[in-house]
């Protein structure tokens, strides 16, 4: 139907038919109807005519658009035919090089296959390197922790070195003190030897005329021995030791001087200060005076 409307012959034929029909209808209506009805009919016919004119204008515009599209399509078809001809010529010129191109394509495919294999190998190597990197990261972390521990140990070692230096200084001081004590010990030994010699001399104080000689060859015991425990602070053990040293009477103790006090105190294993503090010599003189 659209193609028939675009045909000019059909269009003008239809126009003539509608015009002739309209004229006949108009004369028929005018003969059979009043002037008012004729005017109404003419108005409707005029309206229909205007409608047909607009329809014709629209159809003509659509026809022109189709003609323009047809021309454009024709031009594009000519262009495509020209391009096809150019491509045909190009293909004809490229046919001799197709074998070389196929060889290059085959070589490129072989290279692509090799590159694919290399890429796969590189991916495997990358994965291995990633794992090694993770292992190295763990090792670095462990090394950092060990380094921290070694730093703590080093600080402790420095502290120990400082303490060792202090100990060495203390040891040097102790060595000096030991040497000093050895010197004091040597001096004490010499003093003891001196006191022992004096003690031998003091045994002569215990001897008086008329005393008996000991059956064991020791110091002579007097005929009358005093109870030395009467002296405040002098125990029975000390009395026995004094008797063994030849001291039996208050008179002998009353004759002790300071050297004798020190010598007998050390012989008894007590402090000379105790003898001086308790005044054994004075007590012996007082007891002797009371007995007289």
HUWO-V222666 format. One record per helix or strand. SS is the DSSP state (hx for helix, st for strand). FROM is the first residue (numbers start at 1). TO is the last residue. Records with the same first field share a line. If there is no record, write none. Layout:
# HUWO-V222666
SS: FROM-TO + FROM-TO
This chain:
# HUWO-V222666
hx: 2-6 + 8-32 + 35-202 + 228-230 + 236-244 + 250-254 + 258-268 + 272-278 + 280-291
st: 212-212 + 221-221
